[in-house]
Amino acid sequence: MKILIVEDDATLREAVQDTLLLQDYNVIAAQSGEDAIVQLKRHEFDFIVSDVSMPGISGHELLNYVKEHFPHIPMLLVTAYASVDKAVDAMQNGAIDYLVKPFEPNQLIELIETHTCKAPVNHDEPVAVDTGSQHVLALARKVANTDSTILISGESGTGKEVLARYLHQYSSREQMPFVAINCAAIPENMLEATLFGHEKGSFTGAVASAPGKFEQANGGTILLDEISEMDLGLQAKLLRVLQEKEVERIGGRNIIKLDVRVLATTNRSLIDEVKAGRFREDLYYRLSVFPLQWQPLRQRKADIIPLAERLLKKHSRKMQKQNILLDESAKQVLLSHAWPGNVRELDNAIQRALILQSGSKITQTDLGLSGEHLIDFEPNRNLAIAGADKQCLDNESAFEEIETANISHEALGNKSEGIHVDLKQKEFEIILDALRIHNGRKNKAADHLGISSRTLRYKLAKMREMGMDVDSAIAAIR
Ligand SMILES: Nc1ncnc2c1ncn2[C@@H]1O[C@H](COP(=O)(O)OP(=O)(O)OP(=O)(O)O)[C@@H](O)[C@H]1O
């Protein structure tokens, strides 16, 4: 796979180039937007990673050029400022995602893997040692090569997306795109345009036309992650697209024929959502033609150690550590832990342990499952969300400001270091405090913070994406 990197800062350009070369990507680097256009005319690229602010042609201008001349190439924008506005703009203009500097090499690699039809670098099958899990994989192999719509359910972090990718890999669509979209992590007002695409000028800020995820997945597979979070209005539109097998971009006149295999995941009981009137029954039946379900990790204990060993291998390689093993005390604690955050929590625990361990073994203490390494909630600060803090959280728009780089740090009890990571960390602590006050109940915590439950879920999903150990932290509250 060939990737074009566009970055005017030579040091960062080389660092990104090295990161991607280490992953066996074929990389060409351009030092400006102008240079990128020359390279685009010379080579066939599969993916573009571009800085936003550069002298001359900016990342946004380059994005417009790419959308016009090379609309099939996914483009990721990188910027120094944590602003949701800019993220929304960029994504409305057709960027597939948005990365804020400074970022970890793994964040970039994961985004590239998620947004390209390329299967993960590691072609390993999902770990399934427990008989229940083996049964799920056997069923998945049987239905993979049909066009059935599949609804994958399971608690958060059980491996639903892993199973969806497996279904795609085992299907005849394997060489075609696999496009995943998390319905909970995209602001409600952007979801329709993201799914179905839009034409230039169809709404404020739509400065260029962009294909939707359905179009991008044409010939391949689309994964509608956390489908239960889609609002009823959009559910009706989705149903129509699935029935008619065609899509019309927002503001567009052309009908685009679709040949897309649809997979959906949910961590809620969709049938309960139907009963509660929050999910359309007709859409439910259309999506759940073939249901598959991962059990929570605590109910498939035979998977725990093999999964831990797989994750250990994966992360050791990334951290350039060799021959690290789990000792007996670590295995015991892994087997007795309840894993409310499922495999994702296990993944986080292994990464944390690899950072903390010394020598050739990981011990029970390195795993920190009793909470000794969890994020410091600063209990003494006791954010009863009073005074200045309360003012910041009084209403949703004020809360949204926390996402921007412009918020005054003083208002949040300034620690003065960093911008984005510090701000996110602060926001995370505020959310955790609210969750602690309400014993982990998200709806109550959202009310307390003066935001909607959806915004809270969106923020938690974003934090997970940033690598924050959200599930362990929430689990520790309960
Ligand atoms: N069977 C498995 N084999 C190997 N890795 C797994 C397996 N299941 C899950 N993982 C790893 O666990 C993490 C969480 O998996 P995944 O994102 O698929 O969960 P999910 O159920 O889709 O989560 P969510 O509901 O929060 O979206 C990923 O890092 C994934 O690679």
The ligand as a Gaussian input file, in Angstrom:
#p B3LYP/6-31G(d) Opt

LIG

0 1
 N      -10.922000     -12.500000      19.690000
 C      -10.003000     -11.532000      19.666000
 N       -8.754000     -11.818000      19.269000
 C       -7.807000     -10.850000      19.283000
 N       -8.014000      -9.573000      19.682000
 C       -9.234000      -9.243000      20.071000
 C      -10.293000     -10.202000      20.084000
 N      -11.397000      -9.595000      20.515000
 C      -11.072000      -8.326000      20.763000
 N       -9.776000      -8.097000      20.503000
 C       -9.075000      -6.806000      20.700000
 O       -9.787000      -6.094000      21.714000
 C       -9.991000      -4.735000      21.394000
 C      -11.474000      -4.420000      21.344000
 O      -12.071000      -5.117000      20.240000
 P      -13.233000      -4.475000      19.332000
 O      -12.932000      -3.044000      19.021000
 O      -13.469000      -5.387000      18.198000
 O      -14.434000      -4.528000      20.382000
 P      -15.932000      -4.024000      20.203000
 O      -16.801000      -5.062000      20.811000
 O      -16.171000      -3.661000      18.768000
 O      -15.932000      -2.720000      21.106000
 P      -17.011000      -1.495000      21.127000
 O      -18.354000      -2.068000      21.439000
 O      -16.525000      -0.630000      22.255000
 O      -16.919000      -0.819000      19.796000
 C       -9.268000      -4.525000      20.072000
 O       -7.972000      -4.031000      20.360000
 C       -9.177000      -5.910000      19.466000
 O       -8.048000      -6.023000      18.644000

